[in-house]
Amino acid sequence: MKYLTAGLAPAKVLEIFEQICAIPHGSGNLDAITDFCEKFARDRHLEVIRDEAHNLIIKKPATAGYENAAPVIIQGHTDMVCEQAADCKKDMLTEGLDLCLDGDMLYAKGTTLGGDDGVAVAMGLALLDASDISHPALEVLLTSDEEIGMLGAEKLDCSPIKGRRMLNLDSEDEGVFTAGCAGGNRTECVIPVAREKFDGTALKVTVNGLRGGHSGEMINRGRANSSMLIGRALDVLDCVCDIRVVSVDGGLKDNAIPVESFAVVVVSDEKKARKALEKFGDDLKNEYRTPDPDVTLCVESAAPTVLPMTNADSEKVVTLLTCMPNGLIELSMDVAGLPQTSLNLGILTTSENEVSASFCVRSSVSSQKEMLKKRLTRMTALLGGTVSYFGEYPAWEFKSDSPILKLCADVYEKKFGKKPVITAIHGGLECGLFSEKMPGLDCVSFGPDIFDIHTPREKLSVSSLNRTWEFLLEVLKENRTH
């Protein structure tokens, strides 16, 4: 096989990464990539444990002089997010990627590259292949379906894993060490509704033009949530005339701040309604002139095909969308500027008999996560609804005295002559699940520069990958403690 990156360093890592890119490995489509990784290890006569969820644990003995050192876990995930440009015709279920190299940047033509987390898999396999690298006993842990809810990590039996020092290679900013993350869940609040005839004028109210963003990373940026603004618009209408709600809908993912939402409503006085909404639209422009300068409120005539909700249930929907907590709740006391607790109304839908509001709840403090779940539960109960919880994952508590973090920071400063950035994130990493499953686990997450992940614009810096690889080898070399 002729490699696009031939002659570049780190040679073996890039060679394996290209092999991985030739194998379709989007979330839920992991048979082939798991087979590849398992065969790679077995061909080198290494111990391999594979489970039904396509997780792999691969063990390599310590090299000479490290026999008494504590094992180190090298961890990443095998699945990638499959996104492609509108004009790209590739079938990512069956076809590999078309790699391109532009100077220092490696990317895939028309699609995501899968550097998240293909580089971790490539570095893990390169360690298993090497005969000239000094290291303690290694346990390379490759999990499945991380991108769709950490499904592999959740199902993994961790009992065969002996190490309690983990190097998670699922980060995308060189020189930034992540040492904590929020726990979270999806909380779905469902309000039953009844419908009846109401004479009036039907209007469709739309809020759009928002920036949105990841509900963890961007939740403290002051960006508006389009569904919560729809709630305010309904409240404005309710103050000037009689209204009946027909439907409220908005958002596509619970972990994304919604950028467009709309309501269909029947009003008793169209003139007053339009005038009130026009003023409210101006208010929004003023309120969000900095974080969301393009926010727009539109009003148009509507022709609903179902009856509006009763007066009582219309009031319940307005209450839901104006009184439920949303957004940043509290900042961290340990990491300046880091959100500690938040929630995001990500998906709002209406069916004939119910309105559903799905919240992504996050906190690095487990008791505060539970507090938010209880607030949502109590409010929903008062509105006559029910609550369900999905995808629970624990927080990874930030520990400034972490030995593995200190070792990595010392090695980094010695090697590069500058201090790394040490932080925590308000998103989720598998380290949180592993910390719960493996008491006493000490871990840190790092990786090379990867830009625009999860988009067809994704690019990997080859030089950054090489520096990260050399740093990883140095960390392993210095890991001599029992």
C-alpha positions, 0 to 999 in steps of 0.5 A: 500500500502506498501511503500519502504521508510516507516520509512524514513523522510519526511514520508508524502512527500515520501509516496505521491512521491511513489504514484506519481511514480506509475502513468505514467506521462510523458509530454503529458500523464497527465490525470491520474496524474492530476486526482490524484492531483485533487482528493487528494485536493477535498478529503480534501475539498479544492478549486480546479481550473483545466483548459483544459491544465491540470494545477491545482490551489489548495487553502488552507486557512491560519492557526491560527495566519496567517490570515492577512499574504500575500498568498504564492504560492507553484509551481511545474510541474506534468510532467516528462522526460521519458528516459530509459536504452537500455535494459529496456522494461518498457512501460512508457506510461502505467506503473509506475516506479520500485523504488529502495532504495540504502542507501540514494539514491532513484532511478527507475530501468532502467528509469528516476525517475521523481524527476524533478518535482515529489518532488515539487508535493509531497511537495505541496500535503503534505502541503495540507494534513497537519493539524500541520503546520503553514502557510499563505494561500497557493496556490499550483500551479501545471503546465503541460508539463513544460518539452516540452516548459512550455506549461501549464504555457503559457496557464494558466489563472493566474487571480484566483491567489492572491499571489505574493510570489512564492516558485518554487520547481523545482531546484536540488541542495540543498542550491542553491537558483535560483533568475533569469533565461534567456528568450528565443525562437527558431528561425528557419532560412530557405534558399531556394536552387536550384539544378543543375548538377556539375561534380566532386567527391562527399565526405561526411565530418563528424565532431563528437566526441564532448562533447556537452551539454545543450545549456544554462548550457554549452554554456560558456564552450568553447565546439565546435558546430559540425554544425558550424565546418562543415561550416568551413570545407566547407569554407576550401574546397571553398578556394582550389577548386570549390565546390557544397553543396549537404546537411548539417545536424546535431543536434537533439535538439535546446537546446543541443550543437550538437555533430555530423554533416555532409556535402555531397559536390561535389568537383572539385579536390578530392586530394586538398580537402582531403589534405586541410581537413586533415590539418583542422582536425589537426587544430581542434584537436589543437583548441579544445584540452581542451574543446573537445579533441576527436573532429574528422573530417572524409572524405569518398566517397559519392554517393548522390541521388540528384543533388548538389546545384547551385554555388550561393546557395552553397555559401549561405549555406557556408555563413550561417554556417560561418557568423551566430552568435553562442555561448556565446555573453555576460556575466552577469554584476550581477552574475560572470561567468553567461552567459547573452546572447547566441545562439546555432545552435541546428538543421541543416537539408536539404531537396530538396528545402531548408536548415533549421537552428534552433537556441535556443536564450537565454538572461536574458536581453530582449532587447539583445534577440531581438537584436539576433533575428534581427541579425539572421533575417537580415543575413537570409534576405541577403541570400534570406531566411525567419525566424520564431519564436517559443516558446517565453518565457520571462526572470526572472530578477535577483533582489538582493533586493528580499524580498522572497529571503532575507527571504529564505537566512536568514532562511537557514543561521539560520537553517543550520549555513551557507549561501546559494548559490544565483545565476541565470541560463542561462536556462528557468524556469516557474518563467519567464512566471509567472513574466510576467503574474503576475506583482509584483511577487517575487519568488525564486527557490530551491529544494533537491539534485537530480543527473543526472536528465533526465537520467536513472541514476537519483537519489534523496537524501532522507536526502536532501529531508528531509532537504529541507522539513524542510527548506520549513516549516520554511520559511512558518512559518516565512512568516507573513508579509502582 
